[in-house]
Each structure stands twice: as C-alpha cells, then as structure tokens.
Amino acid sequence: MKKNFNNETKREFLEAWRTFGPSGNPEAVFSLLTACYTEEGREYHDTRHVSHCFHEFWHYNDTPFTGKNLSARKAAIVRLFAAFHDAVYDPHRTDSEERSARLAEGLLQLSGADESVVREVAELVRFTKYAAVPKTEMEKLVSDLDLCIFGTEQESFDWYENGIRKEYGFVPEAEFRAKRAKILQGFLDRPNIYFTKYFRDKYEAKARENLKRSVAKLTSQVK
C-alpha cells in the first residue's frame, strides 16, 4: 500500500500555497497531489521522493547553520516546484514534465495566484526535463534537490535504482541496462553533479561513488 505524504510535507506545502494568497481549497489540491503520487506503478517517483525534496530544502534553507534563508517568495516557489515536479509521471511517455507543469499552471491559475508565480513554478518543473545545464540560481537549486538521492547512503541509493528499474519494467533488460548506464555516465561526465556549493559539499563525493558502482554493474551485464 502506497504511503501518503508525511505531516511536515503537507504543512510546508500549505504554507507555500498560502504565501501567494491564492483562493480555493489548498487541502483539495494537496489531496489531488497525494492521489497522483500514490498511483499504481510508482516505485520511486512517489510521496517519498517529494518528501525527501522538502526535507533537503528545509535543511538547506531553514536550519540556522546553513546561512541560506531565501526570501519567503523564493522559498515558497521551490516548495511548490517540489510538490508538482513529478505529479504526472508516465515512463511510457516523454512529456511527463510538460504535463506536470501544465497541471501546476492550471491549479495555480484557477486559484488566482499571480501570473509571475505561475510562470516561475511551471518553468522550474519544465526544467527537470534536463535538456540544458542549469543557469539561474533557482534552476541550480531545484536540480540539486531533485538529484539528492544520488548522494545518499548505499542502501537508499540502491532502493532508488531498484525503484527506477521497476518503473521501467516494460523495457527489456539489455536495453534498460545500456540506456540507464548512458544516463548515469552523463552525470559522472559533468565537472560537478551538483551546482550549489552546499549540495556539492554534502553529496558530491558519495554521489560519484554510487554512480560509478551502478554504471559498473550495469555495463558488466550488457552483452
């Protein structure tokens, strides 16, 4: 049985939503998002991934020792991004990011959010297609949040990799291994996996260790 969001994620989402004063029922929006992230077939891109993004952002932005503290507006936009960025997820298609962005746009517009907020949240969601290197500070931050799992301990990283394989269970094994190795090697080929100093310091070394191990495992079994 799929897990619902934890209370901290819900509280922070509602606070972010209310930062911009949109009308409507944010509880209903959160319920809709919960339904999205607990769909059958989600083995990694579920409530746990989103809650992990919220948790990492809390450590980045809200704990005193980091010295970050984005403006309330920017912090709320990052949290709304985290909530919506994988709301639509279909491994059989290539437009999940676009559809997630449109869902965010539609719900925020219906609730009367300022157009600049709608645009910024949707653009960050679209960015996670990762068709380009992040340029703005917000793009760098959300990219790092989305990829924090790379730098976690081996057990968590292996859970992530197993979850991805299950989500792409329809792909033949040899094809999956070849394509997955290419994707992960692409991250290793970057000068840095993480674009903010905070996350580089925290996760870069472990992420490279995890990715190298995974690529070696994938390629050793490609025939």
QUIQUIWO-V409962 format. One record per residue. N is the residue number from 0. PHI is phi in whole degrees, 0 to 359 (* if undefined). OMEGA is omega in whole degrees, 0 to 359 (* if undefined). Layout:
BEGIN
N & PHI & OMEGA
N & PHI & OMEGA
END
This chain:
BEGIN
0 & * & 182
1 & 290 & 181
2 & 273 & 172
3 & 283 & 176
4 & 295 & 175
5 & 283 & 185
6 & 296 & 181
7 & 294 & 179
8 & 296 & 179
9 & 298 & 181
10 & 300 & 182
11 & 290 & 176
12 & 296 & 181
13 & 298 & 178
14 & 297 & 179
15 & 297 & 180
16 & 301 & 184
17 & 284 & 177
18 & 302 & 183
19 & 263 & 175
20 & 65 & 179
21 & 292 & 179
22 & 278 & 180
23 & 84 & 186
24 & 240 & 181
25 & 297 & 176
26 & 297 & 179
27 & 292 & 177
28 & 297 & 180
29 & 296 & 177
30 & 296 & 178
31 & 296 & 179
32 & 296 & 177
33 & 300 & 178
34 & 298 & 179
35 & 298 & 188
36 & 280 & 176
37 & 249 & 177
38 & 299 & 176
39 & 299 & 176
40 & 99 & 178
41 & 275 & 181
42 & 247 & 172
43 & 233 & 183
44 & 280 & 184
45 & 232 & 183
46 & 298 & 182
47 & 293 & 179
48 & 297 & 181
49 & 296 & 180
50 & 297 & 176
51 & 297 & 177
52 & 299 & 178
53 & 299 & 182
54 & 296 & 179
55 & 295 & 179
56 & 293 & 177
57 & 300 & 178
58 & 296 & 180
59 & 294 & 193
60 & 255 & 193
61 & 251 & 178
62 & 274 & 189
63 & 302 & 188
64 & 287 & 181
65 & 280 & 181
66 & 69 & 183
67 & 273 & 177
68 & 57 & 172
69 & 297 & 174
70 & 300 & 180
71 & 302 & 181
72 & 294 & 181
73 & 295 & 179
74 & 298 & 179
75 & 293 & 179
76 & 296 & 178
77 & 298 & 180
78 & 292 & 177
79 & 294 & 174
80 & 305 & 183
81 & 302 & 182
82 & 291 & 187
83 & 259 & 198
84 & 294 & 176
85 & 237 & 183
86 & 300 & 173
87 & 254 & 182
88 & 217 & 180
89 & 225 & 182
90 & 299 & 179
91 & 281 & 185
92 & 239 & 181
93 & 246 & 185
94 & 242 & 182
95 & 298 & 180
96 & 296 & 179
97 & 297 & 180
98 & 292 & 176
99 & 294 & 179
100 & 297 & 180
101 & 293 & 176
102 & 297 & 178
103 & 299 & 179
104 & 301 & 183
105 & 298 & 183
106 & 291 & 179
107 & 291 & 178
108 & 295 & 179
109 & 299 & 182
110 & 270 & 174
111 & 85 & 178
112 & 293 & 178
113 & 301 & 184
114 & 300 & 179
115 & 294 & 177
116 & 292 & 179
117 & 305 & 183
118 & 295 & 183
119 & 295 & 179
120 & 298 & 182
121 & 296 & 180
122 & 295 & 178
123 & 292 & 177
124 & 297 & 179
125 & 298 & 182
126 & 299 & 183
127 & 288 & 164
128 & 293 & 179
129 & 57 & 176
130 & 278 & 181
131 & 214 & 176
132 & 286 & 180
133 & 297 & 181
134 & 247 & 182
135 & 276 & 179
136 & 297 & 179
137 & 291 & 177
138 & 298 & 179
139 & 298 & 182
140 & 294 & 183
141 & 291 & 175
142 & 299 & 180
143 & 296 & 178
144 & 298 & 183
145 & 295 & 185
146 & 255 & 180
147 & 303 & 183
148 & 302 & 179
149 & 303 & 187
150 & 263 & 181
151 & 279 & 180
152 & 296 & 189
153 & 305 & 182
154 & 299 & 180
155 & 291 & 179
156 & 297 & 179
157 & 294 & 174
158 & 299 & 177
159 & 299 & 181
160 & 298 & 177
161 & 296 & 178
162 & 295 & 177
163 & 298 & 180
164 & 298 & 179
165 & 294 & 179
166 & 295 & 178
167 & 254 & 182
168 & 298 & 180
169 & 281 & 181
170 & 272 & 178
171 & 305 & 188
172 & 304 & 183
173 & 297 & 179
174 & 295 & 180
175 & 299 & 183
176 & 299 & 181
177 & 296 & 182
178 & 290 & 180
179 & 294 & 178
180 & 299 & 179
181 & 295 & 179
182 & 296 & 182
183 & 293 & 177
184 & 296 & 177
185 & 300 & 176
186 & 291 & 179
187 & 294 & 182
188 & 285 & 176
189 & 293 & 171
190 & 301 & 175
191 & 220 & 175
192 & 287 & 182
193 & 255 & 188
194 & 257 & 176
195 & 255 & 181
196 & 301 & 182
197 & 303 & 183
198 & 281 & 172
199 & 299 & 180
200 & 297 & 186
201 & 279 & 193
202 & 231 & 188
203 & 304 & 185
204 & 298 & 181
205 & 293 & 179
206 & 297 & 179
207 & 296 & 177
208 & 298 & 180
209 & 296 & 183
210 & 292 & 178
211 & 298 & 179
212 & 296 & 181
213 & 292 & 179
214 & 298 & 179
215 & 298 & 179
216 & 294 & 181
217 & 293 & 185
218 & 284 & 180
219 & 291 & 182
220 & 248 & 175
221 & 275 & 183
222 & 267 & *
END
